[in-house]
Amino acid sequence: MDSNVGSFIDRCAKCIIFFTFDPMDLKKIFGTVLTLLGIGGLIYTAVLFANDSGTTKMLMVYGILGAIFFFSGVGLVRKA
C-alpha cells in the first residue's frame, strides 16, 4: 500500500510541476471576476437609489466604480 501512495504522490507532483496557467485563461477568470463585481456594484447602487438611502456622492462613486469594473471585465473576456 505504501508503494501505491508513493506513486500517486509522484504522479500528482509531476502534474503540478508541468501545470502552467495559460495567460488567456487567466484573463477570462479575472474578467469574469471583474464583471461580477461590476454587476454587484451597479445593483447595489440601484438599490440605494431606489430606497433613497444613499447620498449623491456615494451613489456616484458606487455607480462609477461598478461601471468601470463591469466594462473592464467585459473587455477582458472579449479579448481573451
C-alpha positions in Angstrom: 0.0 0.0 0.0 2.9 2.4 0.7 4.2 2.0 -2.9 0.7 2.9 -4.3 0.6 6.0 -2.1 4.1 7.0 -3.1 3.4 6.5 -6.8 0.2 8.6 -6.5 2.1 11.4 -4.8 4.8 11.2 -7.5 2.2 11.5 -10.3 0.5 14.4 -8.5 3.8 16.2 -8.1 4.6 15.7 -11.8 1.2 17.1 -12.8 1.7 20.1 -10.5 5.1 20.8 -11.9 4.0 20.7 -15.5 0.7 22.5 -15.0 1.0 26.1 -16.1 -1.6 28.8 -16.4 -2.4 29.9 -19.9 -2.5 33.7 -19.9 -5.8 33.6 -21.9 -7.4 31.5 -19.2 -6.2 33.9 -16.5 -7.7 36.8 -18.5 -11.0 35.1 -18.7 -11.1 34.3 -15.0 -10.0 37.8 -14.0 -12.5 39.3 -16.5 -15.3 37.2 -15.1 -14.5 38.3 -11.5 -14.4 42.0 -12.6 -17.7 41.6 -14.4 -19.4 40.1 -11.4 -18.0 42.7 -9.1 -19.2 45.4 -11.5 -22.7 43.9 -11.7 -22.8 43.8 -7.9 -21.8 47.4 -7.6 -24.4 48.5 -10.1 -27.1 46.5 -8.4 -26.1 48.0 -5.0 -26.2 51.5 -6.5 -29.7 50.8 -7.9 -30.9 49.5 -4.5 -29.5 52.6 -2.7 -31.1 54.8 -5.3 -34.5 53.1 -5.1 -34.6 53.3 -1.3 -33.4 56.9 -1.2 -30.9 55.9 1.4 -27.7 57.0 -0.3 -26.1 60.4 -0.7 -25.5 61.7 -4.2 -21.7 61.4 -3.7 -22.0 57.8 -2.5 -24.3 56.8 -5.4 -21.9 58.4 -7.9 -18.9 56.6 -6.5 -20.5 53.2 -6.4 -22.1 53.6 -9.8 -18.9 54.8 -11.5 -16.8 52.1 -9.9 -19.4 49.4 -10.8 -19.4 50.6 -14.4 -15.6 50.6 -14.6 -15.4 47.1 -13.2 -18.2 45.9 -15.4 -16.8 47.3 -18.7 -13.2 46.3 -17.8 -14.3 42.7 -17.1 -16.3 42.5 -20.3 -13.4 43.9 -22.3 -11.0 41.3 -20.8 -13.4 38.4 -21.5 -14.0 39.6 -25.1 -10.2 39.9 -25.8 -9.3 36.5 -24.3 
